[in-house]
Each structure stands twice: as C-alpha cells, then as structure tokens.
C-alpha cells in the first residue's frame, strides 16, 4: 500500500487517482476540503497529512502533476523488486531522464549543478525516511530539493521502471524583489548543504566556492562588493586563512563576469 497526500482543492488529482489500475493506495486529504468530499464514496479517503500516513511508502502530489493510470502499479512493482531504496523516482515527460540508479554525488550534480527538476510528485518515499529527513520551509510546507537530497543521501534514487510523469512547473512571480528572494533562498540552500554534508560534501572546495560566488554575484549591483564579500565569508567553504583567500578570488571572478553581463 502507498499513502497518497493530495493538497486542498485539486480535482484533477482525484480524477487521476480514480483511474489508477492498481488500487493499493489510501488518499490523505486536509480537513475541510470540500472538493475531496465529492470523492468520499469513490476513493479511500483519510483526513490528515504526513504524520497520519500509516503505509510504508508515501507519494506527495502537488498542483501541476498529472499521473497516468500506471503510476501506482509501476511504483509498487519497482518497490517490490528493489525494497532497499528510500526514494523511487519517475522521469518527467520531455524532461531530462535520470539513470536507473542515481547515487548521492550523481544526484547532487543533476539536481544542484545542472538544475534538473525533480518535483516531489515524481517521487515515492519510504514514509519513515521522509519523516526523519524532511526539510520544511518557513510556511510549514516541504522544501522539495533538500528533502529529496536528504532522503536519498545514503541509498541514492531508484527510477521507477518505464514510468513518466506529466508535470507543469508553477509560474514564478517576476520582479526585482522576487528575483532577490529566489537568490537568497538558493544561498540559504547552500548553507543547508554545508550543514548536511559537512566534511563529506559532494563537491571539492574550489567548485563549491565557485558555485556560491556565482549565486552571490547575482545580487550585484543591488549589494556592494563589500557586502557580498561579507556574505561569502559566512559560508563554511570560506573558513580558514587559505580558503578565505580562495573565496575572495572566486567572488572577484564571479563579480567580473556579472559586470560584463550587465554592460
């Protein structure tokens, strides 16, 4: 059995669940969801969320996802054949495919360095692992990228055989304030990676400093070079005399590239 968490008011997702060939799942919905009430007699509904899931595996659906009728069947088949994993993943339709097994470092490269999208809806998690490793945003919702990396850090990610997911990414708000917010969220994520991976970071120090500096430079010219330098020194990768010099050099190069971009 798989526990399926559906957000409030998502009629399309309930419809997709109705047509699943494999009915071995239970649907968890928020209290007071009037849309869910219409499916009371058609789907096994439970009022609750992640903390209430009783099944060994959980699938979190989000707006923008539209699973086909085979998703649960193929996910359960893959879990049955490869029960040692904590995360099972379906490639996105027209998205960059993941390897059959993506180990920790490969997963970091694809998700962080290459920016390949992997929404929560494309993943089925071992419930206990998700509860243990979940990373939450300020509003209490799951933070997808660090959550996926944390859950898959030991065993890696196993692709669900022959399964794809139709996914429409949310439209992000535009404007300077929103852009700065996204940059700062990315920088917060880099701080999280330093804390999570510690001395076992998937990147060498030079590549890590370059990654951080490139993101910091996007805040220029709204922030001065001195302010950005101070931010750079707040990362663990910049701690110590030698690393401090390397961090300064990486930021200088990133700022030069940013200035040329703005010309």
C-alpha positions as CSV (number, residue, x, y, z in Angstrom):
1,X,0.0,0.0,0.0
2,X,1.0,3.6,-0.7
3,X,-0.3,6.6,1.2
4,X,-1.1,9.4,-1.3
5,X,-1.2,13.0,0.0
6,X,-3.3,15.4,-2.1
7,X,-3.4,19.1,-1.4
8,X,-6.7,21.0,-0.9
9,X,-9.0,21.5,-3.9
10,X,-7.1,19.5,-6.5
11,X,-9.9,18.0,-8.5
12,X,-7.7,16.8,-11.4
13,X,-5.5,14.8,-9.0
14,X,-8.5,13.0,-7.5
15,X,-9.6,12.2,-11.1
16,X,-6.2,10.8,-11.9
17,X,-6.3,8.6,-8.8
18,X,-9.7,7.2,-9.8
19,X,-8.2,5.8,-12.9
20,X,-5.2,4.1,-11.3
21,X,-5.0,0.4,-12.4
22,X,-3.5,-0.6,-9.1
23,X,-5.9,0.4,-6.2
24,X,-3.5,-0.4,-3.4
25,X,-3.3,3.1,-2.0
26,X,-5.0,5.4,0.5
27,X,-5.6,9.1,0.0
28,X,-4.8,11.6,2.7
29,X,-6.6,15.0,2.4
30,X,-6.8,18.1,4.5
31,X,-9.7,18.7,6.9
32,X,-12.5,20.8,5.4
33,X,-11.6,20.1,1.7
34,X,-15.0,20.3,0.0
35,X,-13.6,19.1,-3.3
36,X,-12.4,15.8,-1.6
37,X,-15.9,15.3,-0.2
38,X,-17.2,14.6,-3.7
39,X,-14.9,11.6,-3.9
40,X,-15.8,10.1,-0.5
41,X,-17.5,7.1,-2.0
42,X,-15.0,6.6,-4.8
43,X,-11.6,6.8,-3.1
44,X,-10.3,5.5,0.3
45,X,-10.0,9.0,1.9
46,X,-8.5,9.8,5.2
47,X,-8.4,13.3,6.8
48,X,-4.8,14.0,7.6
49,X,-1.3,14.6,6.4
50,X,2.2,13.2,6.5
51,X,2.1,12.5,10.2
52,X,-1.0,10.4,9.8
53,X,0.2,8.2,7.0
54,X,0.2,4.5,8.1
55,X,1.5,3.0,4.9
56,X,5.2,2.2,4.5
57,X,5.5,4.4,1.4
58,X,4.1,7.9,0.7
59,X,3.5,9.8,-2.5
60,X,3.0,13.6,-2.2
61,X,1.0,15.0,-5.1
62,X,1.2,18.7,-6.0
63,X,-0.6,21.1,-8.3
64,X,0.9,20.8,-11.7
65,X,1.3,17.0,-11.6
66,X,-0.9,14.7,-13.7
67,X,0.0,11.0,-13.1
68,X,-1.2,8.4,-15.7
69,X,-3.1,5.3,-14.8
70,X,0.0,3.1,-14.4
71,X,1.9,5.2,-11.8
72,X,0.9,3.3,-8.6
73,X,1.2,-0.1,-10.4
74,X,4.7,0.6,-11.6
75,X,5.8,2.3,-8.4
76,X,4.7,-0.7,-6.3
77,X,6.4,-3.1,-8.8
78,X,9.7,-1.3,-8.5
79,X,9.4,-1.1,-4.7
80,X,8.7,-4.8,-4.6
81,X,11.8,-5.6,-6.7
82,X,14.1,-3.1,-5.1
83,X,12.9,-2.6,-1.5
84,X,16.3,-1.3,-0.3
85,X,15.8,2.2,-1.5
86,X,14.3,5.2,0.3
87,X,13.3,7.1,-2.8
88,X,11.7,6.0,-6.1
89,X,11.5,8.4,-9.0
90,X,9.6,8.8,-12.2
91,X,11.2,10.8,-15.1
92,X,9.3,13.8,-16.3
93,X,7.7,13.7,-19.7
94,X,10.0,15.7,-22.0
95,X,12.4,16.1,-19.1
96,X,16.0,15.0,-18.8
97,X,16.0,11.3,-17.8
98,X,17.6,10.1,-14.6
99,X,19.8,6.9,-14.6
100,X,18.3,3.7,-13.3
101,X,20.1,4.4,-10.1
102,X,21.4,7.8,-9.2
103,X,23.8,7.7,-6.3
104,X,24.5,10.6,-4.0
105,X,27.1,12.5,-6.0
106,X,25.4,12.0,-9.3
107,X,22.1,13.1,-7.8
108,X,23.7,16.3,-6.4
109,X,25.2,17.0,-9.9
110,X,21.9,16.7,-11.6
111,X,19.7,18.5,-9.1
112,X,22.0,21.2,-7.9
113,X,24.6,21.9,-10.6
114,X,22.5,21.1,-13.6
115,X,19.2,22.3,-12.2
116,X,17.3,19.3,-13.5
117,X,13.7,19.5,-12.0
118,X,12.5,16.6,-9.8
119,X,9.3,17.7,-8.1
120,X,8.0,15.8,-5.0
121,X,5.2,14.4,-7.1
122,X,7.7,12.4,-9.2
123,X,8.9,10.6,-6.1
124,X,7.6,7.9,-3.8
125,X,9.3,8.0,-0.4
126,X,9.8,5.5,2.3
127,X,7.5,7.0,4.9
128,X,9.8,6.6,7.9
129,X,12.7,8.1,6.0
130,X,10.7,11.1,4.8
131,X,9.5,11.8,8.4
132,X,13.1,11.6,9.6
133,X,14.8,13.6,6.9
134,X,12.1,16.1,5.7
135,X,13.2,19.7,5.4
136,X,10.4,22.3,5.8
137,X,10.1,25.8,4.6
138,X,9.0,28.8,6.8
139,X,5.4,28.2,5.9
140,X,5.5,24.6,7.1
141,X,5.5,23.1,3.6
142,X,8.1,20.5,2.5
143,X,11.2,22.0,0.8
144,X,11.5,19.7,-2.2
145,X,15.2,19.9,-3.1
146,X,16.8,19.5,0.3
147,X,14.2,16.9,1.2
148,X,15.0,14.8,-1.8
149,X,18.7,15.1,-1.3
150,X,18.5,14.2,2.4
151,X,16.2,11.2,1.8
152,X,18.3,9.8,-1.0
153,X,21.7,10.6,0.6
154,X,22.6,7.0,1.6
155,X,21.0,4.7,-0.9
156,X,20.6,7.0,-3.8
157,X,17.5,7.2,-6.0
158,X,15.9,4.4,-7.9
159,X,14.0,5.1,-11.1
160,X,10.5,3.6,-11.5
161,X,10.7,1.3,-14.5
162,X,9.1,2.7,-17.7
163,X,7.2,5.4,-15.7
164,X,7.0,9.1,-16.6
165,X,5.1,11.9,-15.0
166,X,3.3,14.8,-16.8
167,X,4.4,17.9,-14.9
168,X,3.8,21.6,-15.3
169,X,6.1,23.8,-13.3
170,X,4.5,26.7,-11.4
171,X,4.7,30.1,-12.9
172,X,7.1,32.1,-10.7
173,X,6.3,35.8,-9.9
174,X,8.5,38.3,-11.6
175,X,10.2,41.5,-10.5
176,X,13.4,42.5,-8.7
177,X,12.1,41.7,-5.2
178,X,11.0,38.2,-6.2
179,X,14.3,37.6,-8.0
180,X,16.3,38.6,-4.9
181,X,14.1,36.3,-2.8
182,X,14.9,33.4,-5.1
183,X,18.6,34.1,-4.9
184,X,18.5,34.3,-1.2
185,X,16.6,31.1,-1.0
186,X,19.3,29.5,-3.1
187,X,22.0,30.8,-0.8
188,X,20.1,29.5,2.2
189,X,20.0,26.1,0.4
190,X,23.8,26.2,0.0
191,X,24.2,26.9,3.7
192,X,21.9,23.9,4.4
193,X,24.1,21.7,2.1
194,X,27.2,22.7,4.1
195,X,25.5,21.7,7.4
196,X,24.0,18.5,6.0
197,X,27.1,17.1,4.1
198,X,29.7,18.6,6.4
199,X,33.1,17.2,5.6
200,X,31.6,14.7,3.1
201,X,30.5,17.5,0.7
202,X,29.9,16.2,-2.9
203,X,32.0,19.0,-4.4
204,X,35.6,20.0,-4.0
205,X,36.3,23.2,-2.2
206,X,37.1,25.2,-5.4
207,X,34.0,24.1,-7.2
208,X,31.9,24.8,-4.1
209,X,33.3,28.3,-3.8
210,X,32.7,29.0,-7.4
211,X,29.1,27.8,-7.1
212,X,28.4,30.0,-4.1
213,X,30.2,33.0,-5.6
214,X,28.2,32.8,-8.9
215,X,25.0,32.9,-7.0
216,X,26.1,35.8,-4.7
217,X,27.2,37.8,-7.7
218,X,23.6,37.9,-9.0
219,X,22.9,40.3,-6.1
220,X,25.2,42.9,-7.6
221,X,24.8,45.8,-8.0
222,X,21.9,45.9,-5.5
223,X,24.5,44.9,-3.0
224,X,28.0,46.3,-2.9
225,X,31.1,44.2,-3.4
226,X,32.0,44.6,0.3
227,X,28.5,43.4,1.4
228,X,28.8,40.4,-0.9
229,X,32.3,39.6,0.4
230,X,30.9,39.6,3.9
231,X,28.2,37.2,2.9
232,X,30.8,35.0,1.2
233,X,32.8,34.7,4.4
234,X,29.7,33.4,6.1
235,X,30.0,30.0,4.3
236,X,31.9,27.1,5.8
237,X,33.8,26.7,2.5
238,X,35.4,30.1,3.1
239,X,36.6,29.3,6.7
240,X,40.3,29.4,7.4
241,X,43.0,31.6,6.0
242,X,43.7,29.8,2.8
243,X,40.0,29.2,2.0
244,X,39.3,32.8,2.7
245,X,41.7,33.9,0.0
246,X,40.3,31.4,-2.4
247,X,36.7,32.6,-1.6
248,X,37.8,36.2,-2.2
249,X,39.3,35.2,-5.6
250,X,36.2,33.2,-6.6
251,X,33.9,36.1,-5.7
252,X,36.1,38.5,-7.6
253,X,35.9,36.4,-10.8
254,X,32.1,36.0,-10.4
255,X,31.6,39.7,-10.0
256,X,33.8,40.4,-13.0
257,X,31.6,38.1,-15.1
258,X,28.4,39.7,-13.6
259,X,29.7,43.2,-14.5
260,X,30.4,42.1,-18.1
261,X,26.9,40.6,-18.3
262,X,25.4,43.9,-17.2
263,X,27.3,46.1,-19.8
